[in-house]
Amino acid sequence: MAETLNATQVKALFLHVADRVIAAKETLSEADRNIGDGDHGIGMSNGFEAAQKELNSKDFEDVYAVFSTVGRTMIQVMGGASGIIFGQLFYGGASKHPPSLELGTGEFVEIFTKSLGVIQEKGGAKLGDKTVVDALTPAVEEMKKSLAENLGFKAVVTAAVAGAEAGKEASKAYIAHVGKAKTLGERAIGYPDAGCVTLTVIFSAMKEWVDKNL
C-alpha cells in the first residue's frame, strides 16, 4: 500500500515547519539584510505564527484544507510580495483541489508543482532572477525524480531539501532581476536570495518531521 498522510499528520507537519521558521527569524532577516531591507524574517515569522494559531483552532479532515489554510493565512497576515509568494507556495497548488482524506507522495509533489507555476505567473520571475523560484524549481524537479523510485515521503522530502539547497547556492551567482534587490545589480552577487534560504528551512523542517514520524 502506498504511503499517505492524513489531515492530522499534515497539520502536525505544518506546526513543526512553523516552529522552525519562527526560530530562524534572525537568520532569515540577516539573509535579507545582505540584499534587501532586512525584514523578511519578521514577516515569515509573523505569517507562520498566525498560521499556527489558525491550525490549532480547528480540526481537519481534508488534507488540502490544511495547505490552503496555511497559505491563505500567510497571505492575509503578511501582505506584500513575500506574503503572496509564500502564501501561494501552499495555497496555489491546493486551493481548488477536491477534498481528500489522504495525501500521497504524488499529490504532495503535485501541490508544489502547481504552486511553482502560480508563483511564476503572479510574480513574473523565472529561473536565474534571484528569487525563491531559483530554489523551488530544482526542489520540484528533484521531487519528481524521487517519485519514480516510489520510496515514500522520506525520499521525496530528502529530494526537496537537496534541490532547494542546490538552488539556494546557485542563487548566489545571480543578479536580481525581480524585487527590491534588482537595484543592487552586481552588488547582490555572492549572497543567496532570502526566499531561497527560507525555502530550505521549510523543506528541512518537513524532512525532520517525516524522519521522526514516518
Secondary structure by P-SEA (a helix, b strand, c coil): ccccccaaaaaaaaaaaaaaaaaaaaaaaaaaaaccccaaaaaaaaaaaaaaaaaaacccccaaaaaaaaaaaaaaccccaaaaaaaaacccccccccccccccaaaaaaaaaaaaaaaaaacccccccccaaaaaaaaaaaaaaaaaacccaaaaaaaaaaaaaaaaaaaccccccccccccccccccccccaaaaaaaaaaaaaaaaaaacc
